[in-house]
């Protein structure tokens, strides 16, 4: 199952992310891929808001991971700087703890990712328009996508 969704504005992106946030459970993992400026961090900020996180969420590019508290604990990883690295950051604790985890540039740590997850690609069409491609991997994420759409 692969789902495609075009959004026409920043507000539609935020709405999609916030609706998804209400469906998330502990140990859910979402991977985000897309070019620079595609909207990965914007999507993540709206997802965090939907999880009840009130702190400012920004890209953890230099720190690799930031953690937040909301309805569920929330891990936000940007693993861009881990290209060509075998560093183990405690992947088991990150992915199998109590938190929802979002990973930007996830293809760089493919071997550490959970077998089941929601893979999202974001493609920038123009200034406001984006194309989301959702690939649910596993029954849990197929159900989540059905509920979302």
N, C-alpha and C positions, 0 to 999 in steps of 0.2 A: 504494500500500500504506500503510495506516494501522493501527498496532497500539495496542491499549489494554491496560493492565495496572493492576489495583488492588493496592495493597500495604496491609497491615493494621497495620504497625508501623514504627517507626524502623529496626529491625533488617532488615526486608524491603527497605526503601529502600536501606540500606547494602549489602545483599547484591546487589541489582540493579546498583548502581553499580560495585561491585567486580568482579562478573562481566563487566560491560561493559569495564572498564579493561583486563582481560586480552586483549581482542579489538582494542584500539586500536593504531593505527600512526601514525608521524610524518605530520603534515599533516592528521590527522583534526580535524574541527571539529564541535562539539556546541553547539547553541543552546538556551538554557533560557528559557522564559516561564512566568509564573505570578504570582499575586498575592503581596504581601508576606506572608511566613510560610508560603508554600506548600511550601517545602523545597528551593529552588534551591541555596542554599549548603550545606545538609546533604548533598544529592546530590553536589555538587562535592567536598566534603571526603572522602566515601567513595570517589569516583572517584580522587582524588589518592592516597589510601591504597592503592588497588588498583594504582596506578602505582609504588608503592614510595616515595612521598614521605613523609618522616618529620617535616618541619617542620609547624607549625600552619598550616592553610589557613583563612583567613577572608575575608570579602567585601572586595574592593578598592574599595568605594564611593567613597572620597575620592581614591584614587590611580589609578583607572580599571583598571589592570592590575597583577597580581603574577605573577612567574615563579618556578618551582620546578624542581628537578632530581630525577628519579627514573629509572625504567626508560627513560622518554622525557622530554625537557623538557616542561614543562606551563605553559601560559599560562592565567590565570584573569582574565577581564575582566568588569567590571560597568559597563555603559555607560549606566546610568540618568541620570547627570549630563550626558550628551552630547545630550540631547533638544534639538532645534532648533539643533544645532551642525554645522558643516561641517568640523570639525577632522579633519585627516588624521594619524593617529598612526602611520603606516607600516604600513597594513593589509596590503600585499603581504608584508612581512617577517613579520608576525604569523601570517598564515594559510598562507603557503607556505614557511615555514622548516621546521625539524626537529621542531617541538613539536606536541603535542596542544593544542587550544585549546577552552576552554569560554567561551561568551559569555552572560551574564545580561542580560535586557532587549534581546535581539538585534534586535527589530523597529525599534529606534531607529537602527541602522546597516545596515539591510537592503541598501542599495546597495553596501556594501563587503564583504558576506559572500561567501564562495566559492559558486559555483553549486551545488556538491554538498556536502551536510552532513547531519547528523542533527538534526532539529528536535524538541525535546521540550517538551511543555506539562505542567505539574504543577498539578493542581487539588486543593485541600484539601477533603476531605469532612468530617472531624471532627478531633479532637485528634491521632489517630494515623494515620487512614486517608487515603491519597492515591490519586488516579487519574493515571496517566502515559499520555500520548498521544504515541506516537513516530511521526514522519513522516520516513522515510528519503528523502532527495532524492539520487538517483544510485545506480548499481549497487553501488558499494562499500558504501553504507550499508544497502541492501536486504539484502546478504549478511551484514553485521554483525548486523542484526536477526534474520535467520534463524538465525544461530549462537547468538545470545543466547537465543532462545526455542525 
